[in-house]
Amino acid sequence: MFTQLQDSIGSSSWSDQAIRDTISVIAKDPAYNRALSQSLIERLLRFIFDQLQHLFDVTSSVPYGRTIVIVLVILAVGIVVARLVLGIVAEGQRGDAREREGALTQRAAQLADAERLALRGEYTAAAHLLFAVVLSTGSARGAFREHPSKTLGDYAREIRQGGTGWQQPFAAFRHRFDHAMYGNTACNAEDYQGMLAAVQTMLMHDRAA
């Protein structure tokens, strides 16, 4: 291999064919051979197989020796698989808990922002934040499927069909929200407090569910 490399280096120029030939020579060298038999997984499997074979040989003279070894191996594999499954389930539960915690944090922040806006007399903006809380909470608990094209009437129908216990408080919120957004007067403190009370009732149902 090194003779071919020296010949290539000593030549006046490197043609495309010379480059391909050099790479081919290097790739064929045993030092660059990464066959499956040399992989770590193959070595590990071979080690396990050798150990099992050794156990079979040692227990060959013991009554039911091979059966005992096979049962022990099955138990060991079962324990490993069970630990993997439990680990996956636990990680999924931790992920769900983190997601719920994040949703609760966001909800608390939106409610706090709504209160601050209401204190400044910005009731319309505060009402929209309450609406966002209703949508995120209802979607998370499966009361309805959130979509930008849906109206409060669409959500109300889904809530009635699902029987989630949100029917009355959502109807109260919808009445106040529609009056505040589409009525003849702007959203006022009474509208906001009515919507806030309805949202708090829905959140109580959500915690109890």
TORTI-338398 format. One record per residue: x negated, y, z of N, C-alpha, C in turn. Coordinates in pm, whole numbers, plus 50000, padded with zeros to 5 digits. Layout:
BEGIN
XYZXYZXYZ...
# end
This chain:
BEGIN
499174988150000500005000050000499145012550000498085012950086497235024750096496415026749969496095015649901495375016949774496225024249673497535020649668498435027449575498605042049612498635045049740498765058849783497535066949744496335060749764495105067649728495045070349578495485060349500495495062149355496405073749317497595074449386498545085049354497995098649394497355099249511496795111849558495675116449468494875106949421493735110349337494115114449198495325112049158495735115749022495925130749015495885135948890495945150248870497315156048901498365148048887499715153248913500605141848961501715145849025502685136049075503915136648986504115126148911505315125348829506475120348913507685121948861508855116948934508765102048956508285094848857508165080248870507145076648976506035084348982505015081649083505555083749223506375094049240506965096749371507915085449410508755081049314509685070149343508945057249376507865054549302507085042449328506445042949466505935054549505505285055949636506285053749747507465059949735508505058149838508925043649846509045037149732509425023049729508405014349801507105017249779506045009649846506115011349996506335023850040506415026550184507615019450245508755020050177509975013950230509854998950243509014992650156508864978050161507874973550266507154982850325506174979150426506894973550548506384962750610507044956650726507254966350841506374976250855506504985750966507774993950956508334995050834509545002950814510774994150797510614981550818511734972250802512574972550929513784977450921514664978351037515854969051018515564956450999516624946650980517414945051109518594939051096519464937251211518804929051320517934919751281517274911251380516384919051472516004931351431515134939551513515914949851596517214950251579518004960251651518134956651798518424966551878518574964352022519774955552053520864957351976522044949051999521744934451972521004932051862520644918251829519774912151938518844919851989517974914852095518764912052223519714921052253520524918952372521374906352359522004904652242522814892652222521974880052227520764880752172519894869052175519464865852318519224876452398518844874452538519994867852615521214872852593522374866952661522564852452620522424849852491522584836152442521524827052505520294831852512519214823752572519504820852719520014830852789520314828752931521454818752948522454819552863523544809952870523054795852838522204795052737521664782052702520844776252817520104785152886519314780853001520234775653112521344782853135522294778353237522904764853200523224763153073523774750253028522764738953051521514741853023520484731653041520314728153189520324738653275520124736253418521274728353478522494731553432523684725153491524144712953413523344708453319523784696953238523944684253319523144683253426523224671253510524264672453621524824684453636525834686653740527214683653683528044676053759529394673153708530164686153680530754686653562531524698453519530674711253516529374709353505528474720953507528754730653394528864725453274529114734153159530454741353172531454734153222532774740253242532704751653342531964749453450531824759753553531154772153494530094769853415529384781153355530314788853261531074781653180531994788253087533034796553161533574790853269534574798053349533964810653409532724809553460532064821253519531804832053414531414827653295531184837353187532484844453150533574836753140534864842753108535284852753215535064849153341535404858253450534574871053443533274869353414532394881053404532834890253291533144884253176533614892253063534924899053096535814891853165537094897753204536914909653297535964908453392535714919453485535184931653410534264929353316533714940453238534804947253157535634939153090536714944853009537694952553096538024946853214538964953553304538414966853351537124967253382536514979853425536544990153313536294985653190536364994853077537765000553059538754991553067540144995953050540535005653161540175002153287540505010953398539815024453384538585024253333537865036753311538545045453207539005039053098539705046552994541015052353046541755044253124543025048953180542785060553277541755058953363541455069553460541055082453390540265081353282539855093253208541065099953143541985091653091543205097253034544035104553138544115098753260544875105253367544205118353409542875118253414542165130653448542395141253342542415136853214542685146253106544085152053116545065143453149546445148353165546535158153282545825154853390545845163853507545225177353474544125177053398543495189753359544425197753269545135190753179546055197653089547205203953167547745196353265548825201753347548345213653430547135212453484546585223353563546395235853477545905233753354545745245053264547065251553229548105243253208549425248753177549995256553295549795251253416550275258353535549555271653553548245271653527547475283953538547965294353438548195289953314548675299153211550065304453247550915295653297552275299753334552225310153447551385307653548551275317053659550765330653611549815330253517549265342853464550335350453386551155343353309552205350053232553265356153325553615348953431554595354253525554045366553597552765365853634552155377353700552105389353607551785386953481551755397953383553155403753364554165395053363555535399753347555935408653464555545404753583555865412853701555185426453695553935426653651553225439353640553885448553536554285442753425554965450653323556305456053374557025447553446558315451853500558155463253600557105462553682556845473253778556555486553709556035485753586555755497953510556975502353426558045494653438559245498053362559245492753220558285484353186558215478753050558975465453047560255466253059561075454253077561155445752950561145451852834561205444052711559985435152696558805440652716557575432652708557565421852815558045425152934558105415253042559065403953007560195407252943561165397052902560555387452800559755392752710559105384052611558125374552677557455378952782556565369852855557365358952924558505362452981559355352253043559825342152937560155347152820560565338252710559435328652674558185333552674557025324952644556885314152751557145317752877557085307852985558135296952964559335301052928560415291452903560055281952790559515287352681559165279052566558065269052600556995273752663555875264752693556275254152794557045257952895557465248352997558455238252940559445243152867560435234052809559835224452710558885229152628558225220452532557385209952603556685213952710555825204552782556615193552851557785196752902558575186752974559525179152881559525182352752560345175052656561785179552649562075191452700563445196552692563815199952549562805203952470563025206952329561665207052260561695207952128560465209052049560335223452001559255229752042559065243852009558725245751861559335255951800559045259351660559385273951637558535281151563558785295551543560115298751475560625289551396561865292351322563115290151405562985284251523564155281051604564645293251682565935293551703566545304051784566865298651923567295307552011567705303152144568895293452135569755295452036570865286252017570375272251980569345271351897568775258351861568215251351985567485258852066566935252952188568045248652284569105256652291570225253152380570865239952338571015237852209571605225152161570705213352197569405214852181568495203952216568535201152366568645211652447568705209852592569975202452630571095205852568572345198852598572265184152559571655181352446571525167452401570605159452492569555166152543568595158952626569025157152769569965164952817570435163652954569315165553055568565176453040567395178553125567685186053253568915190653275569225198653393568945213353374568555216953253568265231053223569475238253163570575231353144571675237253068572125250553125572475250853253573005263053313571975274253323570785271753379569815282753386569365287753249569255278753151568865283153018569975291552956571235287552978572355295452926572355309452987572035310153118571965323153184570835331653126569695325253104568565332553045568905337152905569505328352828569855331752689570805343552685571805343652774572775354652777572075367952806571215367852908570505380052944569535384452834568825374852777567835378152675568505383952551569575377552505570285382552388570835396552413571385398752533571925411952566570835422452568569655418552622568555428252634567915431252499567825421252413567125423052286568035428052174569285424052178570175427052065571405435252105571445439452232572585447552276572425462152238573395469952284573385484252251572425492152339572045486452451571125493352542569815485752550568755492852590567445486552603567415477552727566465468552728566295459452841566015467652967566755464753072566595472353195566235463053311566125468853429565705461253547566695449953578567975452553561568975442253590568835430453494568635433453366568425422753268567185414453306566105421453337564865414453369565025405653493565625410853597565805402953719566695390853694567715392453611568565381053578567795370253503566955374453407566135364753333565115358153424564515366053513563525360453606564145350053697565335352653746566015343053832566305330053756566725331153630566995319253549565715311353525564625318453497563345311653474562885304453600563025310753714562625304553841563435291953867564715292153833565555280253850565085268953758564745272453634564235262253541562905256453589562045265053644560765260253695560965251053815561965253753896562265244954010562695231253959563525231053854563925218153794562695211053737561765218753679560575212853620559715206453728559545212753843558745206953951559405194854012560745194754014561455183454072561505171453980561315173753850561395162853752560215153553764
# end
